């Protein structure tokens, strides 16, 4: 059975993959989507590398 057939017969098996949370970038406050597992072990969320770098440079001052 291929993945597509399995998904059509068992849609609940992949529901956990659709769960994303809306959070704000800690630097620019832009709304971003993150998986709960991505938020588990981190204090901050960023929309990109440039926002993370800018945040870290402000923190060092």
N, CA, C and O of each residue as an XYZ file, in Angstrom:
244
protein
N       0.845     -1.169      0.000
C       0.000      0.000      0.000
C       0.904      1.252      0.000
O       1.844      1.342      0.790
N       0.616      2.191     -0.874
C       1.419      3.415     -0.930
C       0.947      4.415      0.120
O      -0.121      4.251      0.708
N       1.743      5.443      0.350
C       1.451      6.434      1.382
C       0.101      7.114      1.144
O      -0.663      7.323      2.087
N      -0.190      7.455     -0.097
C      -1.452      8.118     -0.430
C      -2.657      7.267     -0.099
O      -3.650      7.773      0.423
N      -2.585      5.985     -0.393
C      -3.689      5.072     -0.075
C      -3.853      4.945      1.436
O      -4.971      4.946      1.951
N      -2.728      4.836      2.140
C      -2.782      4.724      3.594
C      -3.398      5.975      4.207
O      -4.231      5.876      5.108
N      -2.997      7.154      3.725
C      -3.531      8.409      4.252
C      -5.024      8.533      4.008
O      -5.760      9.005      4.876
N      -5.478      8.113      2.831
C      -6.907      8.232      2.536
C      -7.736      7.285      3.398
O      -8.886      7.589      3.715
N      -7.177      6.157      3.776
C      -7.899      5.197      4.618
C      -7.717      5.489      6.109
O      -8.544      5.074      6.920
N      -6.646      6.197      6.481
C      -6.319      6.483      7.880
C      -5.925      7.948      8.073
O      -4.789      8.223      8.456
N      -6.823      8.884      7.820
C      -6.446     10.302      7.891
C      -5.973     10.740      9.279
O      -5.153     11.651      9.390
N      -6.476     10.107     10.328
C      -6.077     10.492     11.684
C      -4.618     10.172     11.986
O      -4.048     10.735     12.921
N      -4.012      9.293     11.226
C      -2.616      8.911     11.451
C      -1.653     10.061     11.169
O      -0.523     10.043     11.657
N      -2.073     11.061     10.393
C      -1.196     12.167     10.028
C      -1.676     13.521     10.561
O      -1.123     14.560     10.199
N      -2.694     13.512     11.413
C      -3.221     14.766     11.956
C      -2.173     15.535     12.753
O      -2.150     16.765     12.715
N      -1.311     14.830     13.469
C      -0.297     15.508     14.286
C       0.672     16.324     13.435
O       1.320     17.233     13.953
N       0.784     16.026     12.166
C       1.686     16.759     11.284
C       1.108     18.108     10.870
O       1.839     18.978     10.397
N      -0.193     18.286     11.045
C      -0.858     19.510     10.629
C      -0.917     20.551     11.748
O      -1.309     21.693     11.505
N      -0.541     20.181     12.946
C      -0.670     21.057     14.098
C       0.476     22.057     14.154
O       1.617     21.694     14.439
N       0.166     23.309     13.880
C       1.155     24.381     13.997
C       0.549     25.483     14.846
O      -0.661     25.709     14.823
N       1.389     26.156     15.584
C       0.949     27.240     16.445
C       1.430     28.572     15.888
O       2.502     28.655     15.289
N       0.636     29.600     16.090
C       1.027     30.950     15.678
C       1.752     31.591     16.851
O       1.199     31.702     17.945
N       2.987     32.012     16.620
C       3.782     32.715     17.630
C       4.365     33.964     16.980
O       4.302     34.126     15.761
N       4.928     34.837     17.793
C       5.518     36.061     17.263
C       7.033     35.972     17.299
O       7.620     35.426     18.233
N       7.647     36.514     16.272
C       9.101     36.629     16.239
C       9.514     37.531     17.401
O       8.942     38.604     17.591
N      10.501     37.096     18.171
C      10.935     37.866     19.338
C      11.716     39.122     18.971
O      12.018     39.937     19.844
N      12.043     39.288     17.710
C      12.757     40.486     17.287
C      11.830     41.494     16.610
O      11.792     42.659     17.006
N      11.091     41.064     15.605
C      10.280     42.004     14.813
C       8.774     41.883     15.046
O       8.000     42.665     14.494
N       8.354     40.917     15.851
C       6.944     40.682     16.201
C       6.087     40.172     15.042
O       4.860     40.172     15.137
N       6.710     39.744     13.969
C       5.974     39.159     12.850
C       5.372     37.830     13.306
O       6.010     37.082     14.047
N       4.153     37.536     12.867
C       3.519     36.265     13.212
C       4.117     35.145     12.365
O       4.240     35.271     11.146
N       4.486     34.050     13.024
C       5.092     32.912     12.344
C       4.448     31.619     12.845
O       3.890     31.585     13.942
N       4.524     30.570     12.048
C       3.987     29.266     12.416
C       5.121     28.359     12.873
O       6.165     28.278     12.225
N       4.908     27.680     13.991
C       5.900     26.753     14.509
C       5.201     25.491     15.024
O       4.088     25.542     15.547
N       5.880     24.381     14.860
C       5.405     23.121     15.413
C       5.633     23.147     16.928
O       6.613     23.731     17.389
N       4.745     22.525     17.706
C       4.951     22.485     19.159
C       6.317     21.920     19.541
O       6.918     22.374     20.514
N       6.806     20.957     18.807
C       8.109     20.362     19.116
C       9.248     21.366     18.919
O      10.287     21.258     19.569
N       9.055     22.346     18.022
C      10.078     23.372     17.798
C      10.136     24.374     18.955
O      11.155     25.032     19.167
N       9.039     24.480     19.695
C       8.961     25.447     20.782
C       9.343     24.852     22.132
O       9.561     25.576     23.103
N       9.420     23.540     22.180
C       9.647     22.834     23.443
C      10.921     23.248     24.167
O      10.875     23.549     25.360
N      12.030     23.270     23.488
C      13.332     23.487     24.133
C      13.984     24.816     23.774
O      15.211     24.922     23.760
N      13.178     25.822     23.486
C      13.746     27.111     23.109
C      13.040     28.245     23.844
O      11.841     28.173     24.116
N      13.785     29.272     24.156
C      13.209     30.437     24.837
C      12.653     31.453     23.848
O      11.705     32.174     24.159
N      13.249     31.510     22.641
C      12.893     32.530     21.663
C      12.543     31.907     20.318
O      13.007     30.820     19.975
N      11.706     32.629     19.561
C      11.354     32.216     18.203
C      11.649     33.373     17.258
O      11.382     34.533     17.571
N      12.206     33.038     16.096
C      12.565     34.066     15.118
C      12.033     33.685     13.744
O      11.901     32.503     13.427
N      11.726     34.694     12.927
C      11.209     34.436     11.590
C      12.324     34.101     10.606
O      12.058     33.564      9.531
N      13.562     34.412     10.960
C      14.682     34.099     10.076
C      16.014     34.334     10.755
O      16.082     34.806     11.890
N      17.076     33.995     10.033
C      18.431     34.135     10.570
C      18.779     35.601     10.845
O      19.452     35.909     11.829
N      18.325     36.491      9.980
C      18.673     37.904     10.166
C      18.026     38.468     11.433
O      18.642     39.269     12.136
N      16.804     38.063     11.727
C      16.151     38.525     12.952
C      16.842     37.951     14.184
O      16.987     38.637     15.195
N      17.260     36.716     14.100
C      17.974     36.109     15.223
C      19.289     36.846     15.472
O      19.628     37.140     16.618
N      20.028     37.144     14.410
C      21.305     37.840     14.535
C      21.102     39.247     15.103
O      21.868     39.687     15.960
N      20.086     39.941     14.634
C      19.793     41.292     15.128
C      19.426     41.254     16.618
O      19.883     42.093     17.394
N      18.620     40.302     17.003
C      18.224     40.119     18.398
C      19.435     39.860     19.283
O      19.564     40.439     20.362
N      20.324     38.981     18.815
C      21.509     38.639     19.595
C      22.463     39.830     19.711
O      23.104     40.008     20.748
N      22.563     40.647     18.655
C      23.450     41.807     18.723
C      22.900     42.860     19.685
O      23.675     43.542     20.355
N      21.576     43.004     19.763
C      20.957     43.929     20.729
C      21.193     43.441     22.144
O      21.430     44.237     23.053
N      21.130     42.141     22.328
C      21.282     41.534     23.654
C      22.696     41.740     24.198
O      22.882     41.862     25.409
N      23.693     41.779     23.312
C      25.098     41.907     23.715
C      25.446     43.321     24.160
O      26.432     43.515     24.871
N      24.663     44.305     23.760
C      24.966     45.708     24.069
C      24.771     46.033     25.521
O      24.987     47.173     25.933
